Amino acid sequence: MVLPTLNLIVPASRIVPPDDGEADLVALYEHAPGALRANMIATVDGGAWGPDHVSGSINDDADWRVFRVQRALADVVVVGAGTARAEQYTQLGRPDGLAHLRAAPLELALVTRSGDVPPLLVQADRLPYVITGARGAAAAQAALPADRVIVVPATGRDGDGGDEDRDVDRGDVDLAAGLSALAALGLRRVLCEGGPHLLADLLAAGLVDELCVTTSPRLVGPGPSRIVAGEGPASGASAAPAGARLAHLLHEPAAGTLLARWLLRAGDDGSATGEAGG
Ligand SMILES: NC(=O)c1ccc[n+]([C@@H]2O[C@H](COP(=O)([O-])OP(=O)(O)OC[C@H]3O[C@@H](n4cnc5c(N)ncnc54)[C@H](OP(=O)(O)O)[C@@H]3O)[C@@H](O)[C@H]2O)c1
């Protein structure tokens, strides 16, 4: 048995001090057109939210620093409707001091089966895009102008009662088609900020290029879900764990927060596959 080499990353890392333009972080989190980055935070014991049922109680300034840079580099933030409701999303803006990084405004795209758009977003000056399926189309179109509603129903029905039929019955969305529609609007750098159900579906569809995970130095006990949640594969189905390759790891020494950037597509060494099993 050949034992693997281990790289000691954290003590050997260089210091990345706060900087108005965040040039170091901008380089570390370069966002290529066509790439979908997901950004999530989890506690040491795997919780995706704190006692108040939102992630604000488990994040901190280190997470905020990276969060801002990621928003500055994206064309569009994609979130599940559950997250928009829980975290009370409003119209997004480019983070202060980083607006020069992209000429266009930061767009928001909400993914929903129900088509139920939170009132805060309907009232915004800059309206969100809504990506929905057959079940949510009418409600979304009643709330928003037609050019803000992307209707992309899952179309896999073959009547055998399998997973694809279940997706159609739930009013599911063809997420790949939704992302293609955003790309056609010029929104090609996609930042998904969750939540756990949407992330699970994007991973299962093999649509996530990289997963940034902040490990919050806290424990919240049983209750909160993991950063991926849902029904998983149909009973009897099994999938091998998918690979991920570490691009970098940042450590905030005062609190102990860890910020990792994981690449999910096959790398040069073929070690990561990006084909999550859901
Ligand atoms: N730790 C973190 O980084 C993080 C990040 C984000 C959120 N959160 C937390 O996660 C919690 C919310 O969890 P959640 O799993 O319910 O969030 P979620 O995935 O954002 O919301 C689920 C809802 O989003 C819509 N949705 C998700 N996947 C869909 C798909 N494939 N097709 C169509 N619609 C889809 C549906 O909306 P409809 O109901 O409208 O059909 C669904 O009910 C909150 O407590 C929030 O604070 C944590």
The ligand as an SDF file (V2000), in Angstrom:
LIG
                    3D

 48 52  0  0  0  0  0  0  0  0999 V2000
  -25.8590   27.0470    5.4930 N   0  0  0  0  0  0  0  0  0  0  0  0
  -26.0320   27.7060    4.3670 C   0  0  0  0  0  0  0  0  0  0  0  0
  -25.0790   28.0270    3.6710 O   0  0  0  0  0  0  0  0  0  0  0  0
  -27.4200   28.0380    3.9190 C   0  0  0  0  0  0  0  0  0  0  0  0
  -27.6240   28.5730    2.6380 C   0  0  0  0  0  0  0  0  0  0  0  0
  -28.9180   28.8730    2.2480 C   0  0  0  0  0  0  0  0  0  0  0  0
  -29.9780   28.6260    3.1130 C   0  0  0  0  0  0  0  0  0  0  0  0
  -29.7430   28.1060    4.3420 N   0  0  0  0  0  0  0  0  0  0  0  0
  -30.8440   27.8290    5.2580 C   0  0  0  0  0  0  0  0  0  0  0  0
  -31.5830   26.7610    4.7140 O   0  0  0  0  0  0  0  0  0  0  0  0
  -32.9370   26.8690    5.1550 C   0  0  0  0  0  0  0  0  0  0  0  0
  -33.8530   26.6840    3.9650 C   0  0  0  0  0  0  0  0  0  0  0  0
  -33.6270   25.3620    3.4860 O   0  0  0  0  0  0  0  0  0  0  0  0
  -34.3200   24.7840    2.1720 P   0  0  0  0  0  0  0  0  0  0  0  0
  -33.6580   23.5070    1.8430 O   0  0  0  0  0  0  0  0  0  0  0  0
  -35.7890   24.8010    2.3430 O   0  0  0  0  0  0  0  0  0  0  0  0
  -33.9160   25.9050    1.1130 O   0  0  0  0  0  0  0  0  0  0  0  0
  -34.1420   26.0090   -0.4380 P   0  0  0  0  0  0  0  0  0  0  0  0
  -33.5670   24.8490   -1.1720 O   0  0  0  0  0  0  0  0  0  0  0  0
  -33.6600   27.3670   -0.7950 O   0  0  0  0  0  0  0  0  0  0  0  0
  -35.7270   26.0660   -0.5630 O   0  0  0  0  0  0  0  0  0  0  0  0
  -36.5390   25.0000   -0.9080 C   0  0  0  0  0  0  0  0  0  0  0  0
  -37.5910   25.5880   -1.8090 C   0  0  0  0  0  0  0  0  0  0  0  0
  -36.9260   26.1240   -2.9680 O   0  0  0  0  0  0  0  0  0  0  0  0
  -37.5840   25.7200   -4.1340 C   0  0  0  0  0  0  0  0  0  0  0  0
  -36.7720   24.6810   -4.7750 N   0  0  0  0  0  0  0  0  0  0  0  0
  -35.6770   24.0560   -4.2810 C   0  0  0  0  0  0  0  0  0  0  0  0
  -35.2010   23.1960   -5.1790 N   0  0  0  0  0  0  0  0  0  0  0  0
  -36.0070   23.2590   -6.2570 C   0  0  0  0  0  0  0  0  0  0  0  0
  -36.0340   22.6090   -7.5140 C   0  0  0  0  0  0  0  0  0  0  0  0
  -35.1340   21.6780   -7.8480 N   0  0  0  0  0  0  0  0  0  0  0  0
  -37.0030   22.9330   -8.3790 N   0  0  0  0  0  0  0  0  0  0  0  0
  -37.9310   23.8660   -8.0670 C   0  0  0  0  0  0  0  0  0  0  0  0
  -37.9640   24.5250   -6.8920 N   0  0  0  0  0  0  0  0  0  0  0  0
  -37.0080   24.2250   -5.9960 C   0  0  0  0  0  0  0  0  0  0  0  0
  -38.9380   25.2000   -3.6710 C   0  0  0  0  0  0  0  0  0  0  0  0
  -39.7290   26.3890   -3.5240 O   0  0  0  0  0  0  0  0  0  0  0  0
  -41.3240   26.4500   -3.4590 P   0  0  0  0  0  0  0  0  0  0  0  0
  -41.6740   26.0770   -2.0530 O   0  0  0  0  0  0  0  0  0  0  0  0
  -41.6770   27.8630   -3.7720 O   0  0  0  0  0  0  0  0  0  0  0  0
  -41.8440   25.4940   -4.4720 O   0  0  0  0  0  0  0  0  0  0  0  0
  -38.5800   24.5690   -2.3500 C   0  0  0  0  0  0  0  0  0  0  0  0
  -39.6940   24.4130   -1.4870 O   0  0  0  0  0  0  0  0  0  0  0  0
  -33.0750   28.2070    5.8330 C   0  0  0  0  0  0  0  0  0  0  0  0
  -33.0480   27.9890    7.2260 O   0  0  0  0  0  0  0  0  0  0  0  0
  -31.8320   28.9570    5.4020 C   0  0  0  0  0  0  0  0  0  0  0  0
  -31.4340   29.8720    6.3690 O   0  0  0  0  0  0  0  0  0  0  0  0
  -28.4930   27.8110    4.7690 C   0  0  0  0  0  0  0  0  0  0  0  0
  1  2  1  0
  2  3  2  0
  2  4  1  0
  4  5  1  0
  4 48  2  0
  5  6  2  0
  6  7  1  0
  7  8  2  0
  8  9  1  0
  8 48  1  0
  9 10  1  0
  9 46  1  0
 10 11  1  0
 11 12  1  0
 11 44  1  0
 12 13  1  0
 13 14  1  0
 14 15  2  0
 14 16  1  0
 14 17  1  0
 17 18  1  0
 18 19  2  0
 18 20  1  0
 18 21  1  0
 21 22  1  0
 22 23  1  0
 23 24  1  0
 23 42  1  0
 24 25  1  0
 25 26  1  0
 25 36  1  0
 26 27  1  0
 26 35  1  0
 27 28  2  0
 28 29  1  0
 29 30  1  0
 29 35  2  0
 30 31  1  0
 30 32  2  0
 32 33  1  0
 33 34  2  0
 34 35  1  0
 36 37  1  0
 36 42  1  0
 37 38  1  0
 38 39  2  0
 38 40  1  0
 38 41  1  0
 42 43  1  0
 44 45  1  0
 44 46  1  0
 46 47  1  0
M  CHG  2   8   1  16  -1
M  END
$$$$
